[in-house]
């Protein structure tokens, strides 16, 4: 697990002698890794510059890739039956 203090690795069992070097190498690689981003995760829509999704933008994208607009003209049964 990553925290501001660094990696906090907890092993579930004791290591065998032949595993110690491998785990030490792994820990060194984790220590050297600088690719972490501490910003919160976000969902972005890759088909627009600002990353914001809207139905209008999706419609325009769908028309550009599928001129018939098949997504928007689905033939479905609109009747809903409640029991």
LOKOLVEX-857033 format. One line per 3 residues: number of its first residue (from 1); their letters; for each residue x, y, z of N, C-alpha, C, O, CB. Coordinates in steps of 0.2 Angstrom, whole numbers. Glycine has a CB too. Example, Ala and Ser with C-alpha at 12.3 -4.5 7.8 and 13.67 -1.06 7.14 Angstrom:
BEGIN
1 = AS = 66:-28:39:62:-22:39:66:-16:39:71:-17:42:57:-22:45 | 64:-11:35:68:-5:36:64:0:39:67:6:40:70:-3:29
//
This chain:
BEGIN
1 = XXX = 4:-6:0:0:0:0:4:6:0:10:6:3:-5:0:6 | 2:11:-4:6:17:-4:3:23:0:-3:23:1:6:20:-11 | 8:26:4:6:32:8:11:37:7:16:36:3:5:30:16
4 = XXX = 10:43:10:14:49:9:21:47:12:26:50:10:12:55:13 | 22:42:17:28:40:19:32:35:15:38:34:16:27:37:26 | 28:33:10:31:28:5:27:21:5:22:21:7:39:26:8
7 = XXX = 30:16:3:27:10:2:27:6:9:32:6:13:31:5:-3 | 21:3:10:20:-1:17:19:-8:14:13:-10:13:15:2:21 | 24:-12:14:23:-19:12:23:-24:18:27:-24:22:29:-21:7
10 = XXX = 17:-28:18:17:-33:23:16:-40:20:12:-41:16:10:-32:28 | 21:-44:22:21:-51:19:17:-56:23:17:-55:29:28:-53:18 | 14:-60:20:9:-65:23:13:-71:27:10:-74:31:4:-68:19
13 = XXX = 19:-72:25:23:-77:27:31:-75:27:33:-70:24:22:-84:23 | 35:-79:31:42:-78:31:45:-80:24:42:-84:21:45:-82:37 | 50:-76:22:53:-78:16:58:-84:16:61:-84:21:57:-72:13
16 = XXX = 58:-87:11:64:-92:10:70:-89:9:70:-83:6:62:-98:5 | 76:-92:10:82:-88:9:83:-86:1:85:-81:0:88:-93:10 | 81:-90:-3:81:-89:-10:77:-83:-13:77:-80:-18:80:-95:-14
19 = XXX = 72:-81:-8:67:-76:-10:69:-69:-8:67:-64:-10:60:-78:-7 | 74:-69:-3:76:-63:0:78:-58:-5:76:-52:-5:81:-64:6 | 83:-60:-9:86:-55:-14:80:-53:-19:80:-47:-21:91:-59:-18
22 = XXX = 76:-57:-21:71:-55:-26:66:-50:-23:64:-45:-26:66:-61:-28 | 64:-51:-16:60:-46:-13:64:-39:-12:61:-34:-13:57:-49:-6 | 70:-40:-10:74:-34:-10:75:-30:-16:74:-24:-16:81:-36:-7
25 = XXX = 75:-34:-22:75:-30:-28:68:-27:-30:68:-22:-32:77:-35:-34 | 63:-31:-28:56:-28:-29:56:-21:-25:53:-16:-28:51:-33:-27 | 58:-22:-19:57:-16:-14:61:-10:-17:59:-4:-17:59:-17:-7
28 = XXX = 67:-11:-20:71:-6:-23:68:-3:-29:68:3:-30:78:-9:-25 | 65:-7:-33:61:-5:-39:55:0:-37:54:5:-40:59:-11:-43 | 52:-3:-32:46:2:-29:48:8:-27:45:13:-28:42:-2:-24
31 = XXX = 54:8:-23:57:14:-20:59:19:-26:58:25:-25:63:13:-16 | 62:16:-31:64:21:-37:58:23:-42:59:28:-46:69:17:-41 | 52:20:-41:47:21:-45:44:28:-44:42:30:-38:41:16:-45
34 = XXX = 44:33:-49:42:40:-48:35:41:-52:33:47:-52:47:44:-50 | 32:36:-54:26:37:-58:19:38:-54:14:38:-57:25:31:-63 | 19:38:-48:13:39:-44:11:46:-44:14:51:-44:14:37:-37
37 = XXX = 4:46:-45:1:53:-45:-4:53:-39:-8:48:-38:-4:54:-51 | -3:58:-34:-7:58:-28:-13:61:-29:-17:62:-24:-3:61:-23 | -15:64:-35:-21:67:-36:-27:62:-36:-26:56:-37:-22:71:-43
40 = XXX = -33:63:-34:-38:59:-34:-40:56:-41:-39:60:-46:-45:62:-30 | -42:50:-41:-44:47:-48:-50:51:-50:-54:54:-47:-46:40:-47 | -51:51:-57:-57:54:-60:-58:51:-66:-54:48:-70:-55:62:-62
43 = XXX = -65:51:-68:-67:48:-74:-67:53:-80:-70:59:-79:-74:45:-74 | -64:52:-85:-63:57:-91:-65:54:-97:-64:48:-98:-56:60:-91 | -69:57:-101:-71:55:-108:-66:56:-113:-65:62:-114:-78:57:-110
46 = XXX = -63:51:-116:-57:53:-120:-59:56:-127:-54:58:-130:-53:46:-121 | -65:56:-129:-67:58:-135:-68:66:-135:-71:69:-140:-73:55:-137 | -66:69:-130:-67:77:-130:-61:80:-126:-58:77:-122:-74:79:-126
49 = XXX = -59:86:-129:-53:89:-126:-53:90:-118:-49:89:-115:-52:95:-129 | -59:92:-116:-60:94:-109:-61:88:-105:-62:88:-98:-65:99:-108 | -63:82:-108:-64:76:-104:-71:75:-101:-72:70:-98:-59:75:-99
52 = XXX = -75:80:-103:-82:80:-100:-87:76:-105:-87:77:-111:-85:87:-98 | -91:72:-102:-96:68:-106:-102:72:-106:-105:75:-101:-97:61:-103 | -106:72:-112:-112:74:-113:-116:70:-118:-112:67:-123:-113:82:-114
55 = XXX = -122:70:-118:-126:66:-123:-125:69:-130:-125:65:-135:-134:66:-121 | -125:76:-130:-124:79:-137:-117:77:-140:-117:76:-146:-125:87:-136 | -112:77:-136:-106:75:-138:-105:68:-141:-102:66:-146:-100:77:-133
58 = XXX = -109:64:-137:-109:57:-139:-113:56:-145:-111:52:-150:-112:53:-133 | -118:60:-146:-122:60:-152:-118:62:-158:-118:58:-163:-128:64:-152 | -114:67:-157:-110:70:-163:-104:65:-164:-103:63:-170:-107:76:-161
61 = XXX = -102:62:-159:-96:56:-161:-99:50:-164:-96:48:-169:-93:54:-154 | -105:48:-162:-108:42:-165:-110:44:-172:-109:40:-177:-115:41:-161 | -112:50:-174:-114:52:-181:-108:52:-185:-108:50:-191:-118:58:-181
64 = XXX = -102:54:-182:-96:54:-186:-93:47:-188:-90:46:-193:-91:58:-182 | -94:42:-183:-92:36:-184:-97:31:-187:-95:26:-191:-89:33:-178 | -103:32:-186:-109:28:-189:-114:33:-192:-119:35:-188:-112:24:-184
67 = XXX = -113:35:-198:-118:40:-201:-125:39:-200:-129:44:-200:-116:41:-208 | -127:33:-200:-134:32:-199:-137:33:-192:-143:33:-191:-136:24:-201 | -132:34:-187:-134:36:-180:-138:30:-177:-143:31:-174:-139:42:-180
70 = XXX = -135:24:-178:-139:18:-176:-140:18:-169:-145:15:-167:-135:12:-178 | -136:20:-165:-137:20:-157:-143:24:-156:-147:22:-151:-131:23:-154 | -145:29:-159:-150:34:-158:-157:32:-161:-162:35:-159:-149:41:-160
73 = XXX = -157:27:-165:-163:25:-168:-164:17:-167:-167:14:-172:-162:26:-176 | -163:15:-161:-164:8:-160:-172:7:-160:-176:11:-157:-161:6:-153 | -174:1:-163:-181:-1:-163:-182:-5:-157:-180:-11:-157:-183:-4:-169
76 = XXX = -186:-3:-152:-187:-7:-146:-194:-6:-144:-198:-2:-146:-182:-4:-140 | -196:-11:-140:-203:-11:-138:-203:-7:-132:-200:-8:-127:-205:-19:-136 | -207:-2:-132:-208:3:-126:-213:1:-121:-213:5:-116:-210:10:-129
79 = XXX = -216:-4:-122:-221:-7:-117:-217:-10:-111:-213:-14:-112:-226:-12:-120 | -219:-8:-105:-216:-11:-99:-222:-14:-95:-227:-11:-94:-213:-5:-95 | -221:-20:-93:-226:-24:-90:-225:-25:-83:-219:-27:-81:-228:-31:-93
82 = XX = -229:-22:-78:-228:-23:-71:-232:-29:-69:-237:-30:-70:-229:-16:-67 | -229:-33:-64:-232:-38:-61:-234:-37:-54:-237:-41:-51:-228:-45:-62
//
